[in-house]
Amino acid sequence: MGNWNEFEFNEPYEGEEISEINGVSLPQDYLDFMMEHNGGEGDIGETWFVLYPLEELEDINNDYEVPHVLPGRVIIGSNGGGEFYGIDEGGNYFNVPEMMDEEDITLFGKDFDALPDRINDFWRE
């Protein structure tokens, strides 16, 4: 598992099955993690990381109009200060600034366990 450092995990997810948000399938490694922890927040090294609970994803994405602004993508978290993290329809994790312009997306690969390390590498550059 990646560097979760001072991250405080939530309780396991016990709601109805959620496998996609706004037509974007959620990767199995992410769903497995969320079944055990259902998000949380904390310092992961180079930045703060907020991972939104599964049951809030649809509302958060609709509130930010993600299906219209970034089609084929779903936001799953943020740094609490203007940067979002998400998943695209190809299963890639990514970063995008709050203004949500497709040209500003940085891909982090498809391995959820490595996501904290990829985020830390991004902020070190």
C-alpha positions, 0 to 999 in steps of 0.5 A, spaced: 500 500 500 502 507 498 504 512 503 498 514 507 502 517 512 497 521 517 491 519 513 485 518 517 481 512 514 473 512 515 469 506 517 468 501 512 462 502 506 456 498 508 451 502 503 448 499 497 453 497 491 456 502 487 460 500 481 459 507 477 458 514 477 455 518 472 456 512 467 464 512 469 466 505 472 470 505 478 476 500 478 476 494 482 482 496 486 478 503 488 472 499 490 476 494 494 479 500 498 473 504 499 469 497 502 474 497 507 475 504 509 470 509 505 475 514 504 477 519 509 483 525 509 489 527 512 497 528 510 500 523 505 506 527 505 507 532 500 499 535 501 493 534 504 488 528 501 481 528 502 478 522 499 470 522 498 465 517 501 462 513 496 455 515 498 457 522 496 460 521 489 454 522 485 452 529 489 459 532 489 460 530 481 453 533 479 454 539 484 461 541 480 458 539 473 463 534 472 459 530 467 459 536 463 465 539 464 470 533 464 466 528 460 468 520 462 471 522 468 469 522 476 472 526 481 473 522 488 477 527 492 481 533 493 487 536 496 482 541 500 485 547 496 483 547 489 486 541 486 481 535 485 483 527 484 479 523 480 478 517 475 477 517 468 473 512 463 479 508 462 481 507 469 486 512 470 487 516 476 488 523 475 489 530 478 486 536 475 485 544 478 479 546 480 477 550 474 477 543 471 480 544 464 481 537 460 488 540 458 490 541 465 489 533 467 495 530 469 494 522 469 497 518 475 496 511 472 491 505 474 494 503 481 490 505 486 495 503 492 500 507 488 496 513 488 498 517 494 505 516 492 504 519 485 500 525 488 506 526 492 511 525 486 506 530 483 507 535 488 515 534 489 516 536 481 
